Structure formats: structure tokens, C-alpha cells
Amino acid sequence: MAISDSDISSALSAYLERYPDEAALLSESAHLLSQGGDFASRRNFRMHVTVGALLVRGGAKVLLVEHLAYGIVLQPGGHLEPTDTTLIDAAVRELTEETGIDPAEVVPASQTPVYIEYGAVPARPAKDEPEHYHLDIGFAFVTDADVGRIQESEVTGAAWYPLAEAERLVGDRIARAVPARIG
């Protein structure tokens, strides 16, 4: 069964229970979700959900990819597919597609998202997408694996970064990737 608006709302609620100080930042997305509208669909331009994966190796290194379309370094992730059945599994799918890491080598650090961000995305005329909004839901994972064959249509590279460097490049959400900090 595909991911529903109810599944998305449940993930947002669980996240806000853990991080109640972020309620104001996510109030617009919560309001949109309360109205319904198939937010798992990439073609919903009021807002649609993307997923991200914060993958940690050795307790202190975080995997980041060089995103082709945006030209920046960030955590692996992307849009939901109609065949995705859970948000966390969608995050693993995106992670493994982009980095070639075997999904059997990826272990969730928590079933609750470790970050949720709501924000505007610039128009992409080549994909027939106007400016729109993403609700990016990220999960933390651990592994002992190394990067495999990257998905060159999406990323130009993937590498392990020390926690401090990853935070500098991507932001504070990276700190939530380290299981000892998730709690």
C-alpha cells in the first residue's frame, strides 16, 4: 500500500513529540496535511514529501552526496515513489539507489524521523515543475559498509565526512544522525 497523508501526518506528529520546539517551523506543513491532498505525489505542487537518509559509519562519519541537480553536498534522499510503503523504507531506497550501499547493511537508528524540514524549491522547467514546497523527512541509519556504485544520473560523488565537516556543509540536522545523540 502506498504512503498516505495519514502516514505522513503520523511521522510529523511523532517528530513533534520528540522536538516540540520545531512546531512553529512546521505549522504550515501541518496545516496543509490536515487538509489532505496526496502529499506523497511529486505532482502536488502545494507541497510534497521527500525523504532523506543520515547514514553514520564508525560513530563519527556521515555519508554525503554531491547532488547533480542542485550542485551542492547534502544527505542522500529524494522523492517518494508509488511503490514505497513506508517513509523509512523510502529513505533506505533513495540511499541505496544513490550510493550503491547494500540495503541489508543499513540499520535504522530510530523509527522516528530525526529531522523534518519544510521549504521552497526553485522551479525546474526541464522536469515541468514550477516553484513548489518540499516536506523533507529524514531518518538516521548506521552501517559498516562503504559506498558502492553511485547513481550518476542523480549524484556526482559520495563520501564520508567527519561530523563537524558534515554539519558545516549541510547544517545542524547532521548532529541528529549520530545514534548517541538521538536518545
PANU-860061 format. One line per 5 residues: number of its first residue (from 0); their letters; for each residue x, y, z of N, C-alpha, C. Coordinates in nm, 3 decimals. Example, Ala and Ser with C-alpha at 12.3 -4.5 7.8 and 13.67 -1.06 7.14 Angstrom:
2
0> as> 1.319,-0.569,0.780,1.230,-0.450,0.780,1.320,-0.330,0.780  1.285,-0.225,0.708,1.367,-0.106,0.714,1.290,0.003,0.787 $
//
This chain:
183
0> maisd> 0.084,-0.118,0.000,0.000,0.000,0.000,0.089,0.125,0.000  0.056,0.220,-0.082,0.134,0.343,-0.096,0.127,0.427,0.031  0.223,0.516,0.045,0.228,0.605,0.160,0.112,0.705,0.152  0.039,0.717,0.262,-0.079,0.803,0.267,-0.049,0.934,0.341  -0.140,1.029,0.327,-0.129,1.153,0.404,-0.132,1.123,0.554 $
5> sdiss> -0.206,1.020,0.593,-0.212,0.980,0.733,-0.075,0.930,0.782  -0.005,0.854,0.698,0.130,0.808,0.733,0.224,0.927,0.754  0.212,1.025,0.666,0.296,1.145,0.673,0.262,1.224,0.799  0.134,1.240,0.826,0.091,1.312,0.947,0.139,1.241,1.073  0.134,1.109,1.074,0.182,1.033,1.190,0.331,1.054,1.212 $
10> alsay> 0.409,1.056,1.103,0.553,1.080,1.116,0.579,1.221,1.169  0.503,1.318,1.120,0.518,1.456,1.167,0.482,1.466,1.315  0.375,1.401,1.356,0.333,1.403,1.497,0.439,1.341,1.587  0.493,1.225,1.546,0.596,1.159,1.626,0.721,1.247,1.636  0.754,1.312,1.527,0.869,1.402,1.527,0.847,1.519,1.622 $
15> leryp> 0.728,1.580,1.617,0.700,1.696,1.702,0.689,1.657,1.849  0.655,1.533,1.878,0.659,1.486,2.018,0.803,1.487,2.068  0.895,1.450,1.981,1.037,1.446,2.018,1.101,1.585,2.014  1.058,1.670,1.920,1.116,1.803,1.901,1.006,1.910,1.900  0.938,1.929,2.014,0.824,2.022,2.018,0.861,2.167,1.987 $
20> deaal> 0.986,2.203,2.006,1.028,2.340,1.978,1.025,2.373,1.829  1.004,2.274,1.742,1.000,2.298,1.598,0.857,2.309,1.543  0.759,2.309,1.631,0.619,2.315,1.588,0.590,2.438,1.503  0.639,2.553,1.542,0.612,2.675,1.466,0.674,2.667,1.326  0.793,2.610,1.315,0.859,2.596,1.184,0.781,2.506,1.089 $
25> lsesa> 0.708,2.411,1.146,0.637,2.313,1.065,0.486,2.335,1.062  0.441,2.448,1.113,0.296,2.472,1.123,0.227,2.478,0.987  0.290,2.538,0.887,0.229,2.545,0.754,0.214,2.406,0.694  0.316,2.324,0.707,0.307,2.188,0.652,0.202,2.107,0.728  0.194,2.125,0.859,0.091,2.055,0.937,-0.048,2.098,0.893 $
30> hllsq> -0.064,2.227,0.866,-0.194,2.278,0.819,-0.230,2.217,0.683  -0.135,2.213,0.592,-0.162,2.152,0.461,-0.199,2.005,0.475  -0.126,1.933,0.558,-0.157,1.791,0.579,-0.297,1.771,0.634  -0.342,1.861,0.721,-0.476,1.848,0.779,-0.585,1.863,0.674  -0.553,1.927,0.562,-0.650,1.946,0.454,-0.653,1.828,0.358 $
35> ggdfa> -0.551,1.742,0.363,-0.543,1.628,0.271,-0.503,1.674,0.132  -0.456,1.578,0.051,-0.422,1.615,-0.085,-0.314,1.533,-0.152  -0.293,1.408,-0.112,-0.195,1.319,-0.174,-0.057,1.383,-0.178  -0.002,1.408,-0.061,0.128,1.473,-0.048,0.245,1.380,-0.076  0.217,1.253,-0.104,0.321,1.161,-0.147,0.350,1.179,-0.297 $
40> srrnf> 0.261,1.246,-0.368,0.274,1.263,-0.512,0.366,1.380,-0.546  0.465,1.352,-0.626,0.558,1.455,-0.672,0.487,1.565,-0.752  0.370,1.536,-0.803,0.297,1.633,-0.885,0.208,1.725,-0.801  0.211,1.711,-0.670,0.137,1.802,-0.583,0.232,1.920,-0.552  0.205,2.034,-0.614,0.296,2.146,-0.602,0.262,2.241,-0.487 $
45> rmhvt> 0.151,2.216,-0.417,0.131,2.291,-0.291,0.239,2.247,-0.193  0.264,2.116,-0.191,0.369,2.056,-0.109,0.372,1.908,-0.142  0.491,1.851,-0.145,0.502,1.706,-0.148,0.622,1.663,-0.065  0.617,1.536,-0.028,0.715,1.481,0.065,0.835,1.425,-0.010  0.951,1.453,0.047,1.075,1.387,0.007,1.131,1.322,0.134 $
50> vgall> 1.224,1.232,0.116,1.287,1.166,0.230,1.438,1.180,0.220  1.501,1.176,0.337,1.646,1.183,0.343,1.701,1.078,0.436  1.829,1.047,0.418,1.895,0.946,0.500,2.026,1.002,0.554  2.034,1.009,0.685,2.158,1.046,0.753,2.225,0.915,0.794  2.327,0.876,0.719,2.393,0.747,0.741,2.527,0.769,0.810 $
55> vrgga> 2.546,0.701,0.924,2.668,0.715,1.004,2.748,0.585,0.999  2.879,0.601,0.988,2.970,0.487,0.993,3.077,0.517,1.098  3.101,0.419,1.182,3.205,0.434,1.283,3.172,0.536,1.392  3.046,0.572,1.404,3.004,0.663,1.510,3.035,0.809,1.489  3.112,0.844,1.384,3.151,0.984,1.371,3.163,1.033,1.227 $
60> kvllv> 3.136,0.948,1.130,3.143,0.993,0.990,3.005,0.979,0.928  2.968,1.081,0.850,2.836,1.087,0.788,2.854,1.084,0.636  2.770,1.007,0.570,2.776,0.997,0.424,2.699,1.113,0.361  2.767,1.185,0.274,2.703,1.292,0.197,2.727,1.267,0.049  2.636,1.318,-0.032,2.648,1.306,-0.177,2.657,1.444,-0.240 $
65> ehlay> 2.718,1.447,-0.356,2.723,1.569,-0.437,2.603,1.563,-0.531  2.502,1.644,-0.501,2.375,1.639,-0.574,2.390,1.707,-0.709  2.360,1.634,-0.815,2.378,1.684,-0.950,2.287,1.803,-0.982  2.158,1.791,-0.956,2.063,1.896,-0.994,2.083,2.025,-0.916  2.117,2.014,-0.788,2.131,2.134,-0.704,2.276,2.184,-0.696 $
70> givlq> 2.371,2.100,-0.733,2.510,2.141,-0.730,2.566,2.164,-0.590  2.512,2.093,-0.492,2.558,2.107,-0.354,2.579,1.970,-0.291  2.647,1.970,-0.177,2.666,1.848,-0.099,2.553,1.841,0.004  2.489,1.725,0.013,2.384,1.703,0.111,2.364,1.556,0.137  2.274,1.523,0.228,2.248,1.383,0.260,2.174,1.318,0.142 $
75> pgghl> 2.191,1.186,0.124,2.115,1.117,0.020,1.964,1.129,0.047  1.887,1.129,-0.060,1.742,1.135,-0.045,1.675,1.170,-0.175  1.543,1.181,-0.168,1.469,1.216,-0.288,1.320,1.196,-0.272  1.255,1.195,-0.385,1.108,1.186,-0.391,1.057,1.045,-0.361  0.936,1.041,-0.312,0.867,0.914,-0.290,0.827,0.855,-0.424 $
80> eptdt> 0.819,0.724,-0.428,0.771,0.651,-0.546,0.638,0.585,-0.511  0.551,0.564,-0.609,0.422,0.500,-0.582,0.434,0.363,-0.517  0.547,0.296,-0.535,0.567,0.162,-0.478,0.618,0.166,-0.334  0.657,0.283,-0.283,0.703,0.294,-0.145,0.587,0.268,-0.050  0.614,0.191,0.056,0.508,0.160,0.152,0.528,0.226,0.287 $
85> tlida> 0.653,0.264,0.320,0.679,0.338,0.444,0.781,0.447,0.414  0.779,0.550,0.494,0.874,0.660,0.476,1.017,0.615,0.501  1.037,0.535,0.605,1.173,0.490,0.637,1.228,0.398,0.528  1.143,0.313,0.472,1.188,0.228,0.361,1.218,0.310,0.236  1.142,0.417,0.215,1.169,0.506,0.101,1.305,0.574,0.118 $
90> avrel> 1.338,0.611,0.243,1.468,0.672,0.270,1.581,0.572,0.241  1.562,0.446,0.280,1.663,0.344,0.251,1.674,0.323,0.099  1.562,0.321,0.031,1.565,0.304,-0.116,1.646,0.416,-0.181  1.617,0.540,-0.144,1.690,0.653,-0.201,1.839,0.644,-0.169  1.870,0.611,-0.045,2.009,0.597,-0.002,2.082,0.494,-0.087 $
95> teetg> 2.022,0.378,-0.101,2.090,0.270,-0.173,2.095,0.298,-0.323  1.991,0.361,-0.378,1.994,0.397,-0.520,2.110,0.492,-0.550  2.124,0.595,-0.466,2.223,0.700,-0.493,2.366,0.658,-0.462  2.384,0.569,-0.364,2.519,0.538,-0.317,2.566,0.396,-0.344  2.478,0.308,-0.386,2.516,0.170,-0.412,2.542,0.087,-0.288 $
100> idpae> 2.509,0.140,-0.171,2.527,0.063,-0.049,2.417,-0.044,-0.041  2.455,-0.164,-0.003,2.360,-0.274,0.010,2.260,-0.242,0.121  2.129,-0.244,0.092,2.030,-0.212,0.195,2.036,-0.306,0.316  2.085,-0.427,0.298,2.099,-0.520,0.411,2.206,-0.472,0.509  2.291,-0.379,0.466,2.398,-0.326,0.550,2.359,-0.196,0.621 $
105> vvpas> 2.232,-0.155,0.606,2.183,-0.029,0.663,2.084,-0.060,0.775  2.112,-0.009,0.895,2.029,-0.035,1.012,1.970,0.097,1.063  1.837,0.104,1.079,1.778,0.227,1.133,1.827,0.253,1.276  1.862,0.379,1.303,1.898,0.419,1.439,1.773,0.454,1.519  1.666,0.485,1.450,1.539,0.521,1.513,1.429,0.507,1.410 $
110> qtpvy> 1.308,0.471,1.454,1.194,0.465,1.364,1.128,0.603,1.348  1.165,0.696,1.434,1.112,0.832,1.429,1.206,0.919,1.346  1.152,1.007,1.262,1.242,1.096,1.187,1.331,1.177,1.281  1.454,1.205,1.235,1.546,1.286,1.314,1.550,1.431,1.265  1.494,1.455,1.149,1.473,1.593,1.105,1.353,1.596,1.012 $
115> ieyga> 1.284,1.708,1.013,1.181,1.738,0.914,1.197,1.884,0.879  1.208,1.912,0.751,1.224,2.049,0.703,1.120,2.079,0.596  1.068,2.200,0.603,0.968,2.246,0.507,1.027,2.368,0.437  1.027,2.366,0.304,1.082,2.482,0.236,1.053,2.484,0.088  1.073,2.602,0.030,1.051,2.624,-0.113,1.162,2.561,-0.195 $
120> vparp> 1.124,2.513,-0.312,1.217,2.454,-0.407,1.202,2.533,-0.537  1.314,2.573,-0.596,1.305,2.651,-0.720,1.242,2.570,-0.833  1.186,2.643,-0.929,1.128,2.580,-1.048,1.235,2.502,-1.122  1.192,2.389,-1.182,1.280,2.308,-1.267,1.206,2.284,-1.398  1.217,2.379,-1.491,1.143,2.367,-1.618,1.172,2.237,-1.693 $
125> akdep> 1.294,2.185,-1.684,1.328,2.061,-1.755,1.244,1.944,-1.707  1.196,1.952,-1.581,1.110,1.846,-1.527,0.965,1.889,-1.520  0.934,2.003,-1.582,0.798,2.057,-1.583,0.747,2.080,-1.441  0.834,2.138,-1.357,0.799,2.164,-1.217,0.810,2.313,-1.188  0.699,2.375,-1.148,0.706,2.515,-1.105,0.771,2.523,-0.966 $
130> ehyhl> 0.797,2.643,-0.917,0.841,2.655,-0.779,0.736,2.586,-0.692  0.783,2.513,-0.592,0.690,2.438,-0.507,0.755,2.415,-0.371  0.687,2.339,-0.286,0.736,2.316,-0.150,0.759,2.168,-0.124  0.869,2.141,-0.053,0.901,2.005,-0.007,0.885,1.999,0.144  0.835,1.888,0.190,0.841,1.850,0.330,0.939,1.733,0.333 $
135> digfa> 1.062,1.761,0.373,1.167,1.661,0.370,1.174,1.592,0.506  1.155,1.462,0.506,1.151,1.382,0.628,1.273,1.292,0.629  1.360,1.312,0.729,1.486,1.239,0.733,1.498,1.143,0.849  1.561,1.031,0.821,1.583,0.925,0.919,1.733,0.900,0.934  1.771,0.852,1.052,1.911,0.820,1.080,1.933,0.669,1.070 $
140> fvtda> 2.048,0.634,1.016,2.086,0.494,0.998,2.233,0.478,1.033  2.272,0.355,1.062,2.413,0.322,1.085,2.453,0.210,0.990  2.582,0.202,0.963,2.635,0.098,0.875,2.783,0.079,0.900  2.835,-0.033,0.854,2.979,-0.057,0.847,3.023,-0.063,0.702  2.928,-0.050,0.611,2.953,-0.065,0.467,3.023,0.059,0.409 $
145> dvgri> 3.071,0.042,0.288,3.129,0.154,0.215,3.042,0.182,0.093  3.068,0.293,0.032,2.994,0.336,-0.086,3.019,0.237,-0.199  2.914,0.209,-0.273,2.924,0.123,-0.391,2.922,0.208,-0.517  2.851,0.161,-0.616,2.839,0.235,-0.743,2.734,0.344,-0.727  2.774,0.470,-0.748,2.680,0.581,-0.732,2.586,0.590,-0.852 $
150> qesev> 2.472,0.653,-0.829,2.372,0.675,-0.934,2.410,0.804,-1.006  2.485,0.794,-1.113,2.541,0.910,-1.181,2.437,1.004,-1.239  2.315,0.957,-1.258,2.211,1.046,-1.307,2.160,1.141,-1.199  2.194,1.111,-1.072,2.146,1.193,-0.960,2.260,1.259,-0.882  2.372,1.188,-0.868,2.482,1.240,-0.786,2.614,1.228,-0.862 $
155> tgaaw> 2.707,1.318,-0.829,2.837,1.314,-0.895,2.944,1.254,-0.804  2.909,1.227,-0.680,3.003,1.167,-0.588,2.938,1.139,-0.454  3.003,1.056,-0.375,2.956,1.025,-0.240,3.080,0.999,-0.156  3.080,1.056,-0.035,3.197,1.040,0.051,3.157,1.051,0.198  3.243,0.996,0.284,3.224,1.002,0.428,3.291,1.128,0.481 $
160> yplae> 3.217,1.205,0.560,3.267,1.330,0.616,3.268,1.322,0.768  3.373,1.375,0.831,3.369,1.386,0.977,3.247,1.469,1.018  3.193,1.438,1.133,3.070,1.503,1.179,3.077,1.656,1.170  3.184,1.716,1.219,3.194,1.863,1.218,3.191,1.919,1.076  3.259,1.854,0.982,3.259,1.899,0.844,3.121,1.881,0.780 $
165> aerlv> 3.056,1.769,0.808,2.921,1.746,0.755,2.823,1.851,0.807  2.835,1.886,0.935,2.748,1.990,0.992,2.774,2.125,0.924  2.899,2.156,0.897,2.933,2.282,0.831,2.873,2.287,0.690  2.876,2.175,0.620,2.827,2.170,0.483,2.674,2.165,0.473  2.611,2.090,0.562,2.468,2.061,0.548,2.383,2.129,0.655 $
170> gdria> 2.435,2.145,0.775,2.358,2.210,0.880,2.346,2.126,1.006  2.279,2.183,1.104,2.268,2.123,1.237,2.199,1.988,1.239  2.112,1.960,1.142,2.041,1.832,1.143,2.137,1.713,1.142  2.257,1.733,1.093,2.355,1.626,1.085,2.385,1.569,1.225  2.388,1.653,1.326,2.418,1.606,1.461,2.320,1.500,1.507 $
175> ravpa> 2.198,1.505,1.457,2.097,1.405,1.495,2.121,1.270,1.432  2.218,1.262,1.342,2.247,1.134,1.277,2.324,1.040,1.367  2.398,1.096,1.461,2.481,1.013,1.547,2.391,0.948,1.654  2.381,0.815,1.654,2.286,0.748,1.744,2.296,0.789,1.890  2.415,0.815,1.939,2.429,0.853,2.081,2.357,0.984,2.109 $
180> rig> 2.341,1.066,2.007,2.273,1.195,2.025,2.122,1.186,2.002  2.078,1.075,1.944,1.934,1.062,1.915,1.856,1.036,2.042  1.907,0.952,2.129,1.846,0.925,2.258,1.720,0.851,2.259 $
//
